[in-house]
Each structure stands twice: as C-alpha cells, then as structure tokens.
Amino acid sequence: MGNLEGWLGRSELSVRSHGTAMEHARRAGNRRLIGLSVGLPVIMEAWGFGAAPDGLRVCDELLTKYQGTSIEPSLRIARSLYLSFLGEAEAAQGEHTAGVELYRQFGNELFGAATGMSLADLRMRAGRLEEAEAAAREGADRLERLGEQGFRSTVAGFLAEALCRQGRYEEADEWARTTADLAMEGDFDPEFRWRAVRARVLAHRGEFEEAEKLAREGVEIVEQTDWWLHRGQAQSALGEVLELAGRVDQARASYEQAVDAFERKGVLPDAEAARQRLEQLA
C-alpha cells in the first residue's frame, strides 16, 4: 500500500503506510521489511511532500542509526535532494556521489541506475545543463540494458527537460515523445513531464493553442498529488507558455502559484527563478 500510494502521488499517506509496515515487521523480526520501510519512504518524502529543512534533519537522524547498512544509500540520495533544494549545490553533488557508490557496493544496480533522475534534477537546479543531460542519458541507457521501464520513463523525461532548457527543442521533443511512449498509465511523473516539455517546445514554435492544452493537462495531473516540486514545475511550464503567447496576466498568475508550491517544498533556487520571471513580466 505504501508503494502504491507513493507512485499515485500521495506521498504523505505512503510514508504513514510504510510506518505501519515497519511496526509489523519489527514484531515479526523481519529485518528486510524493516529496511524497505525506512529507505523507500525517505526517498518518497524527499520527492513528495517533505519540506527541505525538515527532511534534511530527518535524514541526519536516521543516518546515526543506519549508517553502514543497505539503507544508507537511500538516505544519502534523499539528503542530496534536500541540499539541492536549499541551494547547496556542491554539497548536494558530493552526497549524491556517495549514495551512488553505496548502491554499487551493496549490489543495487537498479536503484543506482535510477539515480540518473535525481542527479539530473540537482544539476539542472545548479544550472549545469549539459551535465544534467549526461546524467539522464546515462541513467536511461543503464535502465534500458536492465530491461526496466518504470524508472526509465521518468529518467527519459528528465533528459527531455535538460535538452529543452538548453534550447535544443527538436531533440527535446523527440525525448518527450519517447517518455510518452514509455510511461505507464497513471504514472504521473512522466505523464506530466512529457507534457510540460512538449508544451514549451510547441510554444517556442508559436503553436500556442496546443501548447497551452498540454501545459494545463500537466498541471491537472500533478495538482492531484502532494508532490509540491512537481506542482511548481508544472505551473512554471504553463507560465512560460502563456508568457510566450503574450498573455502576461495569466502568466503572472501561474508563476505566482509556482512560487507558492516551491516555497511550500522549500526549493529555494526554483522559487527564486519563478520570482525573477515575475519581475521580468512587471
């Protein structure tokens, strides 16, 4: 239940369910389930409802207990996301590198390959777009070799976004279409992400009607979740489309909602970027 709630975008309910699972696992003496019910929700909370300052504190507390165990790599990756959200780009990169190496040491090739999405995310936030592209591309390739599709669809979406931010719209469009083909029905992250990327691509081509339609579909998808980072990103994409279409008042409203979502999550660089767009419109 915890896993399903998380992938449906209900991260807070997911963490609660994992907490219940952990209590039962402790009573049963099942150390494997205890580990899963600590590591998985930490990642889910980092991407989902968890505010950055609180999440960083939780990771630090858990590391005092689980350092040196197979739970540590998940804690390091979650910690790297929170550091990135707080604008500490170099510390985030170092922590992420440590987490990936620990996944390798524990033989967890799948989760190690899936970290292409988190590495691409924190590099984009730091403005290192070519490095973000490389991380997402490598992650997508590794996941394809493993025959995995769920994580790969999300990583492909990050690759499309990294290309779009570089202004490489044709390549971004190709990867957005690949993301759409890979995405499973109901998997909200790639479903929203390919729409957000294609919307921006179409808007830069002057195809505003279809661009707005896709951007609003992306907003609608993530508005049903408690993943505040994604909600802010979807509103930012819609704001960009409306801005390019010359609809300044509506663009301003979208950017304001993006700022609210980013601030609720504690993603300082993203909130500042949205504020700068508002200032430019003013």
Disulfide bonds with the S-S distance in Angstrom:
none
